[in-house]
Amino acid sequence: MSQIPFSHINWTSIEKVEYKGEKGFSIWQTIQYPGLRIRLVEYSINYSADHWCQKGHIVHCISGEFTSELSSGEKITLVKDDSYVVTDNASSHRSFSINGAMLLIIDGDFLK
């Protein structure tokens, strides 16, 4: 990964992009650096992901509550100030949220 200079992120100036889920939607604001992606992600009420994810992430719940279901059947619920870390291809997972959530998600080459 190349060096990243000190960068102030003003999230209010970052474009919001909506993605439909199996149910509900998520809104992403994304900053992309070489080998590193940083996102603010908002899950709508009754959100359910439309796919299983194999990608590694560092996920921090800023507000609300959501559940990540693992392919093993285990379900992990995160609430405000909870986080999880997973590397690429370590655990297939998908998320859902009944009442909505705001997340900070970081992923990149360092999680391979």
C-alpha positions in Angstrom: 0.0 0.0 0.0 1.4 3.4 -0.9 1.7 6.2 1.6 -1.4 8.3 2.4 -0.7 11.9 3.3 -2.7 13.5 6.2 -6.2 13.7 4.9 -9.1 15.4 6.5 -12.4 13.8 5.5 -15.5 16.0 5.5 -18.2 13.4 5.2 -20.8 16.0 4.4 -19.0 16.6 1.1 -18.8 13.0 0.1 -21.5 11.7 -2.4 -24.1 9.4 -1.0 -24.9 6.3 -3.2 -27.9 4.1 -2.5 -27.7 0.3 -3.0 -30.8 -1.8 -2.9 -30.7 -4.8 -0.5 -32.8 -7.9 -0.5 -35.0 -5.7 1.7 -34.5 -2.0 2.3 -31.3 -0.2 1.2 -27.9 0.9 2.3 -26.3 4.3 1.6 -22.6 4.4 1.1 -20.2 7.4 1.3 -16.8 6.1 0.1 -13.2 7.3 0.2 -10.9 5.3 -2.0 -7.1 5.2 -1.6 -4.7 2.8 -3.3 -5.3 -0.5 -1.5 -7.7 1.1 1.1 -11.4 1.9 1.1 -13.1 3.8 3.9 -16.9 4.0 4.0 -19.7 5.5 6.1 -22.6 3.1 5.5 -26.2 3.6 6.6 -28.6 0.7 6.8 -32.3 1.5 6.4 -35.0 0.2 8.6 -35.6 -3.5 7.7 -32.4 -3.7 5.7 -31.2 -7.1 4.5 -28.1 -7.6 2.3 -28.7 -9.2 -1.1 -25.5 -11.2 -1.1 -23.0 -13.2 1.0 -19.7 -11.3 1.4 -16.3 -12.9 1.4 -14.4 -9.6 1.8 -12.4 -8.7 4.9 -13.5 -5.6 6.9 -13.1 -3.7 10.0 -16.6 -2.6 11.0 -17.5 -0.2 13.7 -21.1 0.5 14.6 -21.6 4.3 15.1 -25.3 4.1 15.9 -28.2 1.7 15.8 -27.9 -2.0 15.7 -27.3 -4.7 13.0 -26.7 -8.4 12.9 -24.1 -10.2 10.7 -25.0 -13.7 9.9 -22.1 -16.1 9.2 -22.4 -19.0 6.7 -22.0 -21.3 9.8 -25.4 -20.0 11.0 -23.9 -18.0 13.8 -25.4 -14.5 14.2 -23.4 -11.6 15.8 -25.3 -8.5 16.8 -23.4 -5.2 17.0 -24.7 -2.1 18.8 -23.3 1.4 19.2 -19.5 1.3 19.9 -19.2 -2.4 19.0 -16.7 -3.5 16.2 -15.7 -6.6 14.4 -12.7 -7.6 12.2 -12.6 -10.4 9.6 -10.0 -11.1 6.8 -10.8 -11.9 3.2 -12.3 -15.4 2.6 -12.3 -16.2 6.4 -16.0 -16.1 7.0 -18.8 -15.6 4.5 -21.2 -13.1 6.1 -24.2 -10.9 5.3 -25.9 -8.3 7.4 -29.4 -7.2 8.3 -30.9 -4.4 10.5 -34.4 -4.1 11.8 -34.2 -0.5 13.1 -31.3 0.8 11.0 -27.6 1.4 11.7 -24.7 3.7 10.8 -21.3 2.0 10.3 -17.7 2.9 9.6 -16.3 0.2 7.4 -12.6 -0.1 6.5 -11.3 -2.6 4.1 -8.3 -3.1 1.9 -5.2 -5.1 0.8 -4.0 -5.4 4.4 -6.9 -7.8 5.2 -5.9 -10.4 2.6 
